[in-house]
């Protein structure tokens, strides 16, 4: 459950940071279909985590919340930076693409 919570917080921060920077820096909005696409594929990864067969404790577990938030923030920022780098290479590459060359244009 701990890993799942870290993953969900990091993913939420990733989307908030990336979409916030997108709107602030690029001064344009993201296609709604792409936002839905991102959300669907983010939830597919959740399915793998949801079937956790880890043993459980019979006594309540005290979570280390500073560690949980710290790890989530670091992972969220790394994900947002990676997404921004991928987008930047596509913008810099123009119609030829970037990291994902030959796989369509930026907003398809």
C-alpha positions in Angstrom: 0.0 0.0 0.0 2.9 2.3 0.8 4.3 2.0 -2.8 0.9 2.6 -4.2 0.4 5.8 -2.3 3.8 7.1 -3.3 3.0 6.2 -7.0 -0.4 8.0 -6.9 1.0 11.1 -5.3 4.0 11.2 -7.6 1.8 10.7 -10.7 -0.6 13.5 -9.5 2.3 15.9 -9.0 3.8 14.9 -12.3 0.6 15.9 -14.2 0.1 19.1 -12.2 3.7 20.3 -12.7 3.8 19.3 -16.4 0.4 20.7 -17.3 1.0 23.9 -15.2 4.3 24.5 -16.9 2.7 23.7 -20.3 0.0 26.4 -19.8 2.4 28.9 -18.2 5.3 28.6 -20.6 3.7 27.6 -23.9 0.6 29.7 -23.4 -1.6 27.1 -25.0 -3.9 24.3 -23.7 -3.5 20.6 -24.1 -5.9 18.7 -26.3 -8.6 17.1 -24.1 -8.2 13.8 -25.9 -4.5 13.7 -24.9 -5.3 14.4 -21.2 -7.8 11.5 -21.3 -5.1 9.3 -23.0 -2.6 10.2 -20.3 -5.1 9.4 -17.5 -6.0 6.0 -19.0 -2.5 4.9 -19.4 -1.6 6.1 -15.9 -4.4 3.9 -14.5 -3.2 0.9 -16.5 0.0 0.9 -14.5 -2.1 1.1 -11.3 -3.7 -2.2 -12.2 -0.3 -3.9 -11.8 0.1 -2.4 -8.4 -3.5 -3.0 -7.3 -3.1 -6.8 -7.1 -0.6 -6.7 -4.3 -0.1 -9.9 -2.5 2.2 -8.5 0.2 1.7 -9.8 3.7 -0.1 -7.5 6.1 0.6 -6.6 9.7 -1.8 -7.6 12.5 -1.0 -4.3 14.3 -1.5 -0.8 12.8 1.5 0.4 10.8 2.8 3.9 11.3 3.9 5.4 8.0 6.9 7.7 7.7 5.0 10.6 6.2 8.0 12.9 5.6 9.7 10.0 3.7 6.5 9.3 1.8 6.0 12.9 0.7 9.7 13.4 0.0 9.9 10.4 -2.3 6.7 11.3 -4.0 7.8 14.9 -4.7 11.2 13.7 -6.0 9.6 11.1 -8.3 6.9 13.6 -9.5 9.6 16.2 -10.4 11.7 13.6 -12.2 8.6 12.5 -14.2 7.7 16.1 -15.0 11.2 16.9 -16.1 11.4 13.8 -18.3 8.0 14.6 -19.9 9.1 18.2 -20.5 12.4 17.0 -22.1 10.5 14.7 -24.4 8.1 17.5 -25.4 11.0 20.0 -25.9 12.7 17.6 -28.4 9.4 17.2 -30.3 9.0 21.0 -30.5 12.7 21.6 -31.4 12.5 18.9 -34.1 9.6 20.6 -35.8 7.6 18.4 -38.1 10.3 15.7 -38.1 9.5 14.9 -34.4 12.1 14.5 -31.7 12.6 11.5 -29.4 9.6 9.9 -31.0 10.4 10.4 -34.6 8.3 8.8 -37.3 5.4 8.2 -34.8 3.1 11.1 -35.6 3.0 14.8 -34.8 2.9 16.4 -31.4 -0.9 16.7 -31.0 -2.1 13.5 -32.8 
